[in-house]
Amino acid sequence: MFEDSPIHVDHILAIEATVDDMRSQNEATHRLSQDVLDKLSPAQARNVPDPIQPPTCGSAQSSPISTSSVGQRKNFLKPSAPSEFNGN
């Protein structure tokens, strides 16, 4: 059906080269996105579930606390105490 003319061979070689380039770019993009995920959240990027602590006695009466905030320190600035009021 198709003859092995130089034009057809050149087109096939160009298509193969383009597909190879696209595969290389796809692999590089995958590696970069995986690196970003690993740096953002190492445990979640590897699909490791967050550890869930079992409730202790009497904790059913208290308000529920999300597992993501347990053990985290709050980092915010506190305002200084007001100066003493002198009536003026």
C-alpha positions in Angstrom: 0.0 0.0 0.0 2.6 2.5 1.1 5.9 2.6 -0.6 9.1 3.0 1.4 9.8 6.4 -0.1 12.3 8.7 1.6 9.4 11.1 2.4 7.5 8.5 4.4 10.6 7.3 6.2 11.5 10.8 7.1 8.0 11.4 8.5 8.0 8.3 10.5 11.4 9.1 12.0 10.3 12.6 12.8 7.2 11.2 14.6 9.2 8.7 16.5 11.7 11.4 17.6 8.7 13.6 18.7 7.2 10.8 20.7 10.6 10.1 22.4 10.9 13.7 23.3 7.4 13.8 24.8 8.1 10.7 26.9 11.3 12.3 28.2 9.5 15.5 29.1 6.7 13.5 30.8 9.1 11.5 32.9 10.9 14.7 33.9 7.6 16.4 34.8 6.6 13.3 36.9 9.9 13.4 38.8 9.6 17.1 39.5 6.0 16.9 40.7 6.9 13.9 42.9 9.8 15.9 44.4 7.4 18.8 45.1 4.9 16.5 46.8 7.7 14.9 48.9 8.9 18.3 50.1 5.4 19.6 50.9 4.2 16.7 52.9 6.4 13.6 53.1 3.9 11.4 54.9 0.9 12.3 52.8 2.8 12.3 49.5 3.6 8.6 50.1 -0.1 7.9 50.9 0.7 7.2 54.6 -2.4 7.8 56.7 -2.0 10.2 59.6 -1.8 8.4 62.9 -5.1 8.4 64.8 -4.9 8.2 68.6 -7.7 6.2 70.3 -9.9 8.2 72.7 -9.1 8.1 76.4 -11.6 7.7 79.2 -13.8 10.8 79.7 -12.8 12.3 76.3 -16.3 11.7 75.0 -17.6 14.5 77.2 -15.0 17.0 75.9 -15.3 18.8 72.5 -13.8 16.9 69.6 -10.3 17.9 68.5 -9.2 17.3 64.9 -6.3 14.9 64.7 -4.4 17.4 62.5 -4.2 20.0 65.3 -3.3 17.6 68.1 0.2 18.2 69.3 0.8 21.3 67.3 1.9 24.6 68.9 0.0 27.7 68.0 2.4 30.2 66.5 1.0 33.7 66.7 2.0 37.0 68.3 0.4 38.1 71.5 -0.2 41.8 72.1 1.6 43.4 75.0 -0.3 44.2 78.2 -1.7 47.8 78.2 0.2 50.4 80.1 -1.2 51.5 83.5 -4.1 54.0 83.2 -3.4 57.2 84.9 -6.8 59.0 84.4 -5.6 61.6 81.9 
